Amino acid sequence: MANLFGTDKDDVKKKQQDIEKTVQEKNITQIHLYFSDVLGDLKLLTLSAKLLPEVFEGKTMFDGSSINGFSSIKNSDLFLRPDLDRPRYEQDGEENILAFFCDVCTPEGERYEYDPRHVLKDALERAARDGYSVFVGAEPEFFIFDENGEFYDEAGYFSTRSEDKGYEVRQHIANRLSGVGFNIEAVHHEVAPAQHEIGIKYDDALHTADNIQFFKEIVKIAAKEKGASVSFLPKPLRDVNGSGMHLNISVWKNDESGNPTTNAFDEVDADYGLSKTARHFIEGILKHARATAIFTNPLPESYERLVPGFEAPVNICWSPSNRSSMIRIPASRGSATRVEVRNPDPSANPYLALAALIYAGLEGIEQQLVPSSPNEDDLFEYSAKQIESQGIASLPATFHESIQSLKQDNFHDYFNHNMIDRYLSLIQVRK
């Protein structure tokens, strides 16, 4: 596993040499530097390939005052430091491109406090101090629209090629993703008309967040190439199922060198095949589910998705298999044992959403929160009164309620308070 928190000079030099070699072999003409603002909107700076030495040195400067939520005009200079562990190569017309996701740094070379990628790194450093690495697989759903803004197709769940007009566009998107280095696991039509899902193979949490950002960018580009458009909004239309982004999380025990060795969630002889570590992690997420919702579900439209009747999880509980619960445990065990958190949607800033879930889960482990019993029933069939009688809480019903839930929970102390204040102020005026 890549070292996410810095590495020795010899290792950096070796990575740089490998990249330089590939740049020559692929005749790279452009460098794309990606980073994200506070709300998770992806940003791009394009440079000539001739500037690769300056990029390696972290000398690429930009005006932070022009990025929503970043610096003031008085202290506007910020720098981009590329992640050398995941160089990405693609072709766009006549241009051969080398792309990096970057950390945002101050002129002194320190972490910039409003960089969401650093927020996730902080959470992963906490996990590392506890002796763990975190891996995540994402399942972003999206809608495809035609040039008139209408549903591209009227197909349904797992429709075949003969039934699914959107198949050609979806496969073009999947092929485009594979061409820029994505490991695609599953591609299929979802429940609603023109709704689709492409599953991304798991990676360490930091690079999964990068992958989600790059995924959304490439999906939009590929759809446009077919005369279509894509929406990652959680509820673009009221009368159909909304789009989620299920996050499959596993925590692994590290050896003395900090390398992950065994899945800490797996225990063959335990109830449901889940270790105490897994059960504690689940409880942490459930305990703070209302507080983390503003990160996993950050738009007013997110709460139009999280309503009964549209297959979205509303209830704060877990199940070994039931999809009506907020957390489900997929059937695979061994190294594939994982927790599927089902309420996030693709409008989330993935760095902040994953940081929030990781902090919550780690609290459950550190405090050894008492495991709750799983929900075995289909809560989609229950009335609100029946659910309440079982003592099952619900996720926030509105955007405003989710903000208040965070403010009322000391969970926000895990984050830099300046970052939280900036995020909440921006998200309430977001257009």
N, C-alpha and C positions, 0 to 999 in steps of 0.2 A: 504493500500500500504506500502511496506517495506520502511524504512528510508534508503536512499542511501548514506547518508553523515555522518554516525556515529550514535551511539545509546547509551543509558545509560547502565551501568554495569550490572544492574539486568536483563535487556532484553538480553544482550549478554550471561549471565550465563544461563538463561532459554533456549536459543537456543542451547547452548553447551550441556546442560543436555539432551535435546530432541534428539540431534544427537547421543550422547553417548548411549542412550537407544536403538535407532534404530540400531546402530552398533552391540550391543549385540544380538538383536533379529535376525538380518540378518547374523550374524556370519561374519562380514566384515573382510577381510584378507589384503586388499590393500587400500591405499589412493592415488588418482590421483589428482594432482594439475596442473591446466591449467592456462596459461597466453599467451599473444600474443606479438609478437615483433612489431617494428614500422610499418612494411608493412602489418601486420595482419596475419602472419604465426603463426599457433597455436603451442604451446610448451607444453610438458608434463613432469612432475617429478613424479615418482612412489615411494611411501614410504610404509613401513610396517604399518599396522593399530595400532601397539603398539606406534607409534609416534604421535598419535592424540593429546595428551596434548601439545606437542611442536608446532604442526600445529595451534592449537587454539591460542597459544601465539604469533604467527607470527614469530617464531624463525627458520623457514625453510630458509636456506641460499643457494644461488647458485652463480655461476660465471657469472656475467653479461658481461664480456669481450668476452664470447663465443657466445653471442646472437647478431645477426646482428643488428647494430644500437644502442646497449646499451652501457655499460660502457667501459672505457679504462682499460688496464691491471693494471694501477696504482690505480684505484678506482673501483675494480671489484666486490666487495661484495654487493649483493642485497638480499632482503628478500621478501617472499611471504606471503600476508595476505589474508586468505580465506574469501569469501563472504558467511556468515552463513545463509543468507536468502534463498539460493537456493542449498542445498545439493542435490546431484544426486546419485542414487543408480543403479548399473547394475551388471550383471553377465557375466563373460568372461571365459568360460570353467570352471575350478575348482575354479577360483578366484571370490570372492564377493567384489565388489568395491564401495567405497565411493568417489565421485568426487566433487571438488570445483573449481569454477573459482576464480581467485585471482587478487588482486591489487599488483603491484610491488612497493616496498618501499625501501628507503635508510636505512643505518644502524641506523640513528637517528629516524626512524619511520615516516619520511616525505614521501609525494607522490614523486614518481620518475618521472621526467619531460618527459621521453621518453616512458612512459607506455601509450598506446592508450586508455586503459580503463579509466585512469584518465582524459584524454582529454574529453571524453564523459561526465564524471561526472562533469567537469567544466561547460560544456554547460547546463547540467540539473540543476546545481546550479543557473545559470543565470535565467533559466526558473522559478525556485522556488522563486527567489527574485522578479520576476514579478508576482508571485502568480499562477503559472501554474505547472502542471505535464504533461509529454509527454508519449504517448503510441504509440506503433508501431507493426504492423503485417507485416511479410515478406513472399514473394512468390519466393523462389529461384528455378530456372530452371537448369536442368543438362542433360548431355548426358550419355547414357550407351553404352559401347563397349564390344564386346566379347573378348575372349582370343587372337584373332588374330588382335585386334585393329580395327575391322570393326563394323559398326552399329549393335547393338544387335537385332534391329527389324526395319521393314519398315512401321510401322503403322503411323497413323496421329492423328489429334486432336480429343480427346474423343473417340478413337477407343475402341471397345468392347474386351472382353477377347478372343473371338474366332479369332479376327483379330490381336491381339497384343501379339507377342511373349515376349515382355518385361513386360507383366502384372505380371507374377510370381515374377520376380526380384523386380519390383516396390512395390508389396505388401509385400514382405519380408522386404524391406527397411522400409516401413511404420510401419510394426509390430515391427521391431527392435527399431524404434524411439519411438513408444508408450511404449515399454518396459523399456525405460530409462527416461520416464516421459514427453515426448512431447505430447501436445494436438494437434493432427492432424485435420485440418479442411476439406481439400479437397485433393484428390489424382487422377491424371489423366495423360493421354498421351498428350503431347504438339503437336505443328504444324509440326515440323521437324521430320524425321525418328529418332527413338531412343532417342527423347527428352522428358523429363518428368518433372512434377511439383508436389511438395508436399507442401501444404500451412501450415504455422505454425500459431497457434492462437496468437493473439496479447498479448503483455505484456508491462510493463514499458520499456522505451527505452533501459536502461542499460542491463536488462536481455534479451531483444530481441537480442541485439548484442551478448551476451554470447550464446544465443540459436542458432544463425546463425553459430557461430564457432563450436559449438558442433554438430549441424545438419550436417555440411559438413564432420566432422570426422566420425560420425556414418554411414552416407550414404556410404562413401568409404569402411568402414569395412563391412557393410552388403552386398554390391555389390560383394566384394571379396569373401564372403562366398558362393556366387552363381556362382563363376568362371567368374565374370564380373569385369569391371572397370568403373569408373565414371570420367567425366570431368566437372568442374565448370568454365572452360574458357568461355569467352563471345562469342567467335567465333572459335570453334575448326575446322570447315570446312567452306570454303568460299561460297559454293553454296546453303546453307540452312540457315534458320533463326538462329540467335544467341540466346544465353541464357541471359535473364534479371533476375533482382531480384526486382520486384515492392515492394515499401515500402509504406504501408498504415499508415499514421500519423494522430493522433488526439491529440488535446491539451485540457486539462481539467482544470477548475478553482479549486483552492484549498480553503479549509476553513482555519480558523485561526490556526488550528493545523498542517496545511500543507498537509491535506488529500484531494485527488481529490473528488469533489462532483458532478459537472455538466460538460457536454461536451461544451466547449467554442466555438465550431464550429457550433453548431446547433442553428437555429432560424427559427421556423416554418413559420412565416409570411414574412421573408426576401426573396429577389430574390434567386432562386435556393435552398432555405432552408438553406442558408449559412449566418452566422453572419458576422459582420464587422471584427471581430477577424480572422475568417477563410479567408476572402478576403485579409486582410492585410498580413496574413501568406503566402498565395499563392504568393502575389506580391514580398515578400522578397525572396522567393525561385527562382522566375523567374528573379528577378533583378540580382542575383548572380549565375545564372545557369552555366554560362561559367566558373566562378571561382571555383565553387564546383565540376566541372566535373572531375578534377584530383583525387578527393576523391571517387566519386561515380563510376567512370569509369577509373581505374588506370593503365590499360595496353595498349600498342599499339594496341593489338587485340580488345580492347574495341571500338575503333573507326572504325574498320572493321564491327562491329555490327551496329553502329549508322550511317547507310546509308539508302537512300531511297530504297524501294522495298522489304524489309525484315521485315516489321511490327514493326520496332524499332522506337521510337520517336526521331525525329531530331529537331523539331521545338519548340522554347521556347514560349509556350502559354499554356492556360488551357481550359478545356472544362467540361461542366456538365456531359458528357457521352462519348465523342468521344475519341477513343483509339489512334488516330493519334497525339494527343497533348502530350506534356511532362507531364502535370498534368491532371489527370482525377478525377472527383468526383463520386464515386460509388453511386448507387441509394438509398441505405439505409440511413435513417435519424434517428433522436433521438440520443440515446447514441452511435449509430453506425456511425454517421456522421464523415467522414474522408477525407483526401486528399491522393490520390494515386500518388506517384511520380514514373514515369515509366522508366526513363532512367538508374537508377543504374543497375549494373550487379554483379553476385556472386563472382567476383574476388576482390571486394572492401574489404578493411579493414572496417568491419561494425561499429567499434567504431568511426573512423574518418569520415566515410560517414554520419552517423547519427548526429554527432556533427556539421558537416558542414551544413546539412540541417536545423537543429534546430537553429543554430546561424542565418542563413539567414532568416528563418521564424520569429524568434523573432525580428530581426531588422525591418521586415515589420510591426509587431505589435507595436513596440516601436515608430517607426517613422510615423505610420499610413499612410503607402504608399497608394497612390490613386489606387483603384482597377481598373484593366483593364477589357475590355469586353471579354467574353469567345469566343472561336473559335467554331463555330457550323458546320464547313465544314470538310469533309474527306480530310485532307491535303495529304494523300497518293496518291490522284488522281490529285494533283496540280503539275504544273511544278515549278522549282526553281524561275523562273521569276514571276509567279503568287503569290507565297508566299512572295517574296521580295516586290512586289507591295502593299501588305497588311501591310507592316512594321513589319513582324514577323521575329525575329532573329533566328539563328540556333546555336545549340550546337557546340563546337569545332569539326573540321573535322579530326584532328590528335592529337596524343599524345603530340607532341611538342606544338601545339597550345593551348592545355588545360593547360600546364605548364605556358606558357606566359600569359594566361588569368588570372590565379591566381596571378601572379606577378604584373599584371597591375591593380588589384582590391584591394582596401584597406580592403577588406573582410578578408584578411589573418591576420589582426591585432587582430582578435578575438582569434587567437591561440597563444600559446607560440612560439615565433619566432625561438627558437632553435629547437623545434620539427618540424616546417615547413621546415626549412633548412635541417634537417636530413632526413626527409621524401622525399623531392625532390631529394636530392643527391642519396639516396638509390634506389629510384624508377627508376632512369634513367640508373642504371647499373644492374638492377635486371635480373637474368638469368631465 
